């Protein structure tokens, strides 16, 4: 019985997590200090079918390897796969990511690759935009497959223990 628990524990320790570029330690540090949120919405409506290969010379499905990477002030914050879908070409990607960011003005660099019919060695599509992150606010960024733009900042409506504690301290329900 001990061996079973050891194998389960070892598997839990060595199982890779998601591909997020930000470490859990960095995320915890950001969350422990004044921060806001960046929410990136990806809506690429023009994903072509996958490139022909020797094994599949006439593909009818989208690429299975689409990636988005986001750096803020040259620090990696996100590195994730996105998944195109749809019955026929053009396929589409509809996804999103939300992560904590230290407050203040910053430069967001977005890199998008693999969702095109270009050769594997083609440079990824890149977009760079300035963002301002406010404490306890969400800064939305919309990416349509070619262009990134910010939207109107809004209050973070997610209920946390910290927000409940602060409201109780202020005498509000």
C-alpha positions in Angstrom: 0.0 0.0 0.0 2.9 2.4 0.7 4.2 1.9 -2.8 0.9 3.0 -4.3 0.9 6.2 -2.3 4.5 6.8 -3.2 3.7 6.4 -7.0 0.7 8.7 -6.7 2.7 11.3 -4.8 5.7 11.1 -7.2 3.3 11.4 -10.1 1.8 14.5 -8.6 5.2 16.1 -8.0 6.5 15.4 -11.5 3.4 16.0 -13.5 3.9 19.1 -15.6 1.3 21.9 -15.0 -0.2 24.3 -17.5 2.1 26.2 -19.8 1.8 29.5 -18.0 5.0 31.5 -18.2 4.5 33.1 -14.8 5.6 30.9 -11.9 3.3 30.3 -8.9 5.8 32.1 -6.7 5.8 35.2 -9.0 2.0 35.1 -9.1 1.8 34.9 -5.3 4.2 37.9 -5.0 2.1 40.0 -7.3 -1.1 39.0 -5.5 0.5 40.0 -2.2 1.2 43.6 -3.4 -1.0 46.3 -5.1 -2.2 44.7 -8.4 -4.8 44.7 -11.0 -5.7 42.3 -13.7 -5.2 42.0 -17.4 -7.8 40.0 -19.3 -6.8 39.0 -22.8 -9.6 37.9 -25.2 -8.6 36.2 -28.4 -11.2 36.0 -31.2 -9.4 35.1 -34.5 -12.2 34.4 -37.0 -9.8 33.6 -40.0 -7.8 30.5 -39.1 -7.0 28.5 -42.3 -6.7 24.8 -42.5 -3.5 23.1 -41.4 -0.5 23.0 -43.7 -0.2 20.0 -45.9 2.2 17.3 -44.7 3.5 14.0 -46.0 1.1 12.2 -43.8 -1.8 14.5 -44.6 -1.3 16.1 -48.1 -4.9 17.6 -48.2 -5.9 18.6 -44.6 -9.4 19.7 -43.9 -8.9 20.5 -40.2 -7.3 23.5 -38.5 -3.7 23.6 -37.1 -3.5 21.8 -33.8 -0.6 24.0 -32.6 -1.6 27.6 -32.0 0.2 29.5 -29.3 -0.2 32.9 -27.6 2.6 34.4 -25.5 2.3 37.6 -23.5 5.2 39.6 -22.0 4.6 42.7 -19.9 7.6 45.0 -19.7 9.7 42.1 -21.2 8.7 39.8 -18.3 6.9 36.6 -19.5 3.4 36.4 -18.1 1.6 33.9 -20.3 2.6 31.1 -22.7 -0.5 29.0 -23.6 -1.9 27.0 -26.4 -5.2 28.1 -28.0 -7.5 25.8 -30.0 -9.1 26.6 -33.3 -12.5 25.0 -34.0 -15.3 25.0 -36.5 -16.7 22.6 -39.1 -15.1 24.2 -42.1 -12.5 26.8 -43.1 -12.1 29.5 -42.0 -11.8 28.0 -38.5 -11.8 30.3 -35.4 -10.2 30.7 -32.1 -12.2 32.1 -29.2 -10.4 32.0 -25.9 -9.3 34.2 -23.1 -6.9 34.5 -20.2 -6.8 36.6 -17.0 -3.8 37.2 -14.8 -2.6 39.6 -12.1 -0.2 42.4 -13.0 1.5 45.0 -10.8 -0.2 48.4 -11.0 1.1 51.1 -13.2 1.8 51.8 -16.9 3.4 48.9 -18.9 4.1 47.7 -22.4 2.2 44.5 -23.3 3.9 42.4 -26.0 1.7 39.7 -27.6 3.1 36.9 -29.8 0.7 34.7 -31.8 1.9 31.7 -33.8 0.8 28.4 -35.4 -2.7 29.5 -36.4 -1.7 30.3 -40.0 -0.7 28.5 -43.2 2.9 29.8 -43.0 5.9 27.5 -42.8 7.0 26.4 -39.4 10.0 28.7 -39.4 7.9 31.8 -40.1 8.1 34.5 -37.5 5.1 34.8 -35.2 2.7 37.6 -35.5 3.5 40.3 -32.9 1.5 43.1 -31.4 2.7 45.7 -28.8 0.4 48.1 -26.9 0.7 50.2 -23.8 -1.6 49.3 -20.9 -2.3 51.0 -17.6 -3.2 48.6 -14.7 -5.1 50.0 -11.8 -5.5 48.5 -8.4 -8.4 46.1 -8.2 -9.4 46.9 -11.8 -9.4 44.8 -15.0 -7.7 46.1 -18.1 -9.2 44.3 -21.1 -7.1 43.6 -24.2 -8.8 42.3 -27.3 -6.8 40.4 -30.0 -8.5 39.6 -33.3 -5.7 37.5 -34.8 -3.8 40.5 -36.3 -4.4 43.5 -34.0 -4.4 44.1 -30.2 -6.3 46.9 -28.6 -7.3 47.8 -25.0 -10.9 48.3 -23.9 -12.5 50.3 -21.1 -11.1 49.4 -17.7 -13.7 48.0 -15.3 -13.9 47.0 -11.6 -12.9 43.5 -10.7 -16.1 41.9 -9.6 -14.6 38.7 -8.4 -15.3 38.1 -4.7 -12.2 37.3 -2.7 -11.7 36.7 1.0 -9.6 39.9 1.1 -12.5 41.9 -0.3 -15.0 40.4 2.2 -12.5 41.1 5.0 -12.1 44.7 3.9 -15.9 45.3 3.7 -16.3 43.8 7.2 -13.6 46.1 8.5 -15.4 49.1 7.0 -18.7 48.0 8.5 -20.4 47.2 5.2 -22.1 43.9 4.4 
